[in-house]
């Protein structure tokens, strides 16, 4: 039985680049993913906040690094002594 002849591998810079380049389907997928995120961001920016009362509109100067909302300032006024001597 004879084995089919294999053509020699192409040599040169073009062959190396083709071997190292990602497949076209992956490039297309990443491009589509970036497009979807861009459109999603634009729509979200246009729509504005979902619940406007959830962001701090006060001017306390804090950057807000967590799950704090507009109602967290009231926690200082809460009685933390639950049920002791009343």
Secondary structure, 3 states (H helix, E strand, C coil): CCCCCCCCCCCCHHHHHHHHCCCHHHHHHHHHHHHHHHHHHHHHHHHCCCCHHHCCCCCCCCCCCCCCCHHHHHHHHCCCCCCCCC
